[in-house]
Amino acid sequence: MGNTRSLASTRFQGAFTHVSSSFQTGSIVTQVVATADVFIAGAGPAGAYLAYLLAKQGIDVVIADKENFPRDKVCGGGLSRKTIELIDFDIEPVVQRHIRGAWLTYQNRDTIEAELDAPAGCSVLRSELDDLILRQAVAAGARFFPRCAFEGAVRNNETIRIHTSDGDASAKHLVGADGVFSKVRKTFFPRDLVSYAPAIETLIPANDAVMADFGDRMLFDFGGMPRGYGWIFPKKDHLNVGVYSMFPRRSIRDDLSRFMSRYAALRGFEIKILGHSIPTRNRQRSYATEGVLLLGDAAGFAESFYGEGIYFALRSAVLAAEAFAESGGRRVEREYTERIRRHLAPDLFYSDLNARLFYPLQRFGYYRMARSKLCNYYFGELIGGRVSYRECFYKTLMTLPYWMVSERIPPSSHAPF
């Protein structure tokens, strides 16, 4: 990141200055910040990418996070093609492995190969991806405050007074990009606005032979857990392994153990289980209120079928940036809400519908749909991002008489699991 300028991180009230060690390059410029056009709480993909886009528009933007960066983040770390295409700078420095296909299976039986139009996607470490996006935001002119947690806020005429662990700030607009249990959302929006789905994962070291077996493919096991799926995502030197279901599960740790026991490459390791919640629904379709916007996980923007949230986090940032540009900062909440309802919410709705239809009958879904030559294209390109959830739903529904009796894709003779 040779073009990344140094990061100035100061206390709002000027008591003292703290500079993030992650960004100590070149000269250090410090200043006391008390006001901004936009204050973004949370420096994950949604918040950092919005800061980048707004800074490029010349908007005065401050971004704060309770953590220093880079920081660890629980996430499968799989990026689809459409996710990569949203980002307007090169992410190659943080790519762990390029993905050009997928293994689809049911409890590690009758595994088939899904050929995806290249490039299908890549795998990353979230710590590295998030840090890269944040650095780009700072290079574009955003100001970053690490170890600065959002604690509350109140409206004050045309500004918002923001309370943080470092003191107070004020801004014309506050953006909640502070994750699934967003404090911004809890401050300004109704309780229980967002529904959650469980997911857990672990990291398994892998030798060269195992990594060669996976090659450039991810694995999706649609019987990996009841009413959900299991995944194995290859990175440079390890496998990210996890299970997900949009339906609550008390025994999800046991589900992960059973999933892993079906694969020789995953047995015999002492594992550290990492759990997280995936926000799969915004119950009231409420994304903004006076002076306040919600992005990414804070708004409930993760899809229900795969539990994927990075694309929707970045997409919400793009739509928010467009709303600021279109409105000139006036009535941006209305513009943002309209764009979300038009461009993002439909995909989330159809993803939820697909998941509710598929997972209660997951064995039937795999053998009759995923292995159908007619339907397999849609399953594969959902992963790659070339097919929308709406298109997948209607095309599958309209061709039901054909795929029910269509030829099955034979199991792969090369499946190494």
N, C-alpha and C positions, 0 to 999 in steps of 0.2 A: 504494500500500500504506500508507494513512494509519494503519492500526491496527497496523503492524509496529513492535515495540519495538526499541530499540538492541541490538546484538549484543556480548556480552562474549566476547572471545577471549583466553585467558591460557595461559601455559606451565604444564604440569602440576606441575613442580617449583618453580614460583614464582620462577625466576631473573629473569624480566622479563615484561612484558605486551606482547602484540601484538594490535592491534585491526584487524579486516578493514575496509579502506576501503570495501568494498561496502555496509557496514551502518552507516556513521557518520551516524546520524540521532538527534537528540535527545540526552539525557544518556547518558553511558557509565558502565556499572557493571562493575567488574572484581572477580574473585575467583579464588583458586587452587583448582583442581579436582583431587582425588586419587582420588575414588571416585564410583561411580554405580551405579544398578540395572542399566542397560543401556548398553553402549558400542557404538556403530555405526561401523564403518570404511567410509567411502565416503558421499558426499553427493549421489549421483545420485538419480534418481527413487525407486528402491527404498529406499535408506537414508533419504533426507530425508522421504519420505512415512511411513515407519514411525516416524521420530522425531516427526513431527507427531501421528500417531495415539496413540502411547504417551504423549506429553506431555499430550494431552487426557485421558488416563486418570489423570493425576496421577503417572505413573512418572518417576523421575529418570533422564533420558536425556542422554547426551553423544554428539555426532556429530562425527567428525573426517574431514578429507579432505586429501590431499597437495597439492591446489590451492587457490588463493584463488577466490572466486566474485564475479561471474559468470566462467565460463571457457568456452572454445570446446570443442565436443564433436562428433565426427564422427557424423552420424546423418541419415537421410532426413528425419526430423521430421514424419512423417505420423501423426496420431492418429485412430484409429477412434472411432466413436460409443461403443462399450463402454468404451474407454479414458477418454474424457471423463466418462462416467457414473460411473466409479470415484472420481473426485476430488470431494470434498465442499466445494470452494470454487471461486469463479469464476476461470477461466483466460482470460477474454476479453482482459485486458490484454496477453497474449503471443500471441494468435492472429494469424498472418500472413495466412491466407486460409481462409475457410469452404469446405468441400468438399461438393458436393451430387450428385456423379456421378463417373463414370470413363470414360476411353477405354480400350478393350481392343483389342489388335492383335497381329499376328504379323509381325515385321520391317517395321513400318509399312505393312502391306498389309491391305486388307479390314477397316479399322478400324470398330468398332461402338461405340455409346454404351450404357453401363450406367447405367440409372436406379436410384438408390438412395433408400430411404426417408429423408427429411430428418429431422433433420440427420445427414448421413452421417459427418462428421468435420471435421477442420481440419488445417492445416499450421502448424508452429511452428519456431522456432529453439531448439535444445536448450539453448543458453546461457541463454536467457531463461526457458524452462520450468523448468529445474533450479533457477535462482536464485529463481523465484517459489515453488516448493515449499519450498525451504530457508528462505526468509523466513517462510513460514507456520509451519514447524516452530519457528523461533526465537520467533515471536510466541506460540506455544502454550506455550512454556516450555522447549524444548530448548536445550542449550548447544552452540555450534558452535566448532570449532577448525580454522581454515584453515591450510594449509601444515603440516599435522601428519600425517605418513605413518605408517601401521601398519607395524611392522617385525617383530613376533613376539609370542608370548604363551605363558604356561605356566599350568596349573591349580595352584591353591594352596588345598587344602581345598575350601571352598564358593565360592571366588572365583576369578577369572582375573586374573593379573598381565599387563598389556598393555604392551608396549614400543613406543614411538613415537619419531619423530625429535625430539620435544620432551621426552622423558623417559618416566616410567612412570605408569600409572594402574591402577586395579583396578575390577572390576565383577562383578556376579553373573552377567551374561550378556554374551556377545560376539556381535555380528552382523556377518557378512561381507557387505557390499554394495559391495565394492571392485572390481567389474568383472570382465571376462572372464578376466583373468589374476590373479585374487584371491590375495593373500598369505595371507589368513585361510584360504582353502580349502587352500592348499599347506601350511599349518602343521598343520592338524588332520584333513585328509581324505586319502584315497589319491591317489597320482599318477594323472594321466590320467583323472580322474573325469569331465571334461567334454570333449565333442567340439566342434569348431569348423567353421564354414563361412565361406568368403571373401566379402567384399563390398567394393567400392570406389565412390567417388563424386567428383563435382566440382560446383562452383557456376558457373553460366553467367549473366552479366548479360542482362537482357531488357528491351526497350523496351515501351511501352504497347500497341503493336499485337500483339506476341507474347503478352503477358499476357492481352490481350482474347481472343486465339484460344483459349487454354487455358480461360479463364473460371473456372468453379468446379469443374473436373474435374482429377483426377490421371490420368496415363497409365501403363498397365501393358502392356509389350510381351513377350508370352510366347515370342517368338523372339529376344529381345534379346541373349541369349548362349546357347551350347550348354548344355542341361540346366539352364536357369535363366531369369531374366527381367530386363528392364531397366525402369527407372522414370524418370518425369519428374514431379516434384512442384513446382507453382507456389507461390512465396512472394509477398511484397509487390513486390519489384523484381528478383527473380532466379529461376532454376530450379535445383532440386536434382536432379541427374542421376546415376544409378548403375546398376550391374549386380550381381546376386547369384545364387549357385548353392549349394545344399547339398552339391554334389559338388566336391572339390578341383580347382582349375584353376591351372596354371602360367602360362597366357597371359591372365589376367583383365584386365590392362591393355590388351592388344590387343582383347579382347572389348569393353571400354568404348569404345575408339576406333571399332570397327566399328559398334557400336550408335549412337553419336553421328553417324556419317557418313550414316546413313539419314534424318536430320532436318535440314532446311535451317536451322532456328532454332538448331541446336547447332554449326554448322560455322564455322570461321574464327577460333576463339578460342584463345588460349594458356591452357591449363588446368593447374591444380594438382590432382593426383590425391591423394585422401585415402583411405587404406585402413584397414580394420578387420576384426576377426574377430567372427563372430556365434556364440554358444554355443548350439547347437541340440539338445544331448542330455546328460542326466545318466546316464552309463552304468550306474551301480549304484543309481540311485534313492535316493541318500543325500543328505539335505538338512539334517541336524542331528546333532550328537553332544553329549556331555555339556557343557552350558553354552554351546554354540555353534550358531548358526543361519546358513544361507546364503540369500541373497535374490537375485532378479534374475539378471543375467548371471553373478554368482559361482556360482550354483547350476545354471547351464545352462538358464535359463528364457527361451529364445527359440524361436519356432515355426519349422518347417522350410520351409513353403510360401512365405511372403513374407519370412521372416527378421525378423519383427516382434518386438520385445522389450519395448517400453515398457509395453504392457498387462500382460504377465506379470510385469514388475518391480513395477508398482503392485499387481497382484493378490496377489503373494507378500507384499507389505507388509501388505495388508489381512488376509490369512490369519494372518500372524505376530501382528498386533495382536489378532486374535480369540483366538489361542492364549494370549497373555498374559492377556487378560481372563478367559478360561474357566478357566485353570489357576491363576490367582493367582500366577504365577511359578514354580510347582512342576511339574516334569515338562513344562515348556513344549515341550521338544524333541519329545516323543512326540505332544503335541497338534498341534503345527505339522506334523509329518510326516504325520499322519493327514489333516489338512486339505489338504495339498498333493496327496497321493495320491488323495483323493476329488474335489477341486474343480479342480485345475490340471493334474495329470499326464495325465489322459485327453485333453484338448485337444491337448497337446503330442504325444502318441502318434499321434493320428489326423492331425494336421498332417504329421507325418513320413511316415506311410503314404500320405497323399494326394500328397505331393511325390514320393515314390519311384515312384508309379504314373504320375503326370502328366508329369514333366519328361523322362524318357527317351524319351517319345513326344509331345513338346511340340507339334509341328505337328498331329498327329492330335488332341491334347487341345484345341488352340485351335479348329480347324475343326469338330470333331465334338461338343465339349463346351461350350466357352465361347460358341460361336455358336449352339448349340442353344437354341431358345426354352424348352425344358424345363429345361435345366441352367443357363442364364444367370443365373437368379435366385440360385442358390447361389453362383456366382462373385462376383456383385455384393455379396451380403449377407455373404460372408466378409470382404470389404473393410470394410463398414460395421459388422460385428460382430453382426448379428442372427441369423446362422446359425452354429452350432458346427461344428467340423471333424468331429466324430462324425456329426452329422446330415448334413453334406455327403457324407461317405463312404457312409453306408448308403442315403441317398436316391438318390444317383447309381448305386450298385450295383443297387438294386432296380428302377430305371427304365431300366436299360441297353438292353433291347430297344426301348424307345420313343425315347430320345434318339439312338440310332444312326441312326434313319430319320426323326426329327422335322424339322420345317421349320427352315431356317437363318435367322438374323437377317441381313438385308441390310446391306452396308456403308453407313456413314453418308455422306450427301452433304455434311455440314457439317464432317467431319474436316479440320482445318486444317494437317495436317502433311506 
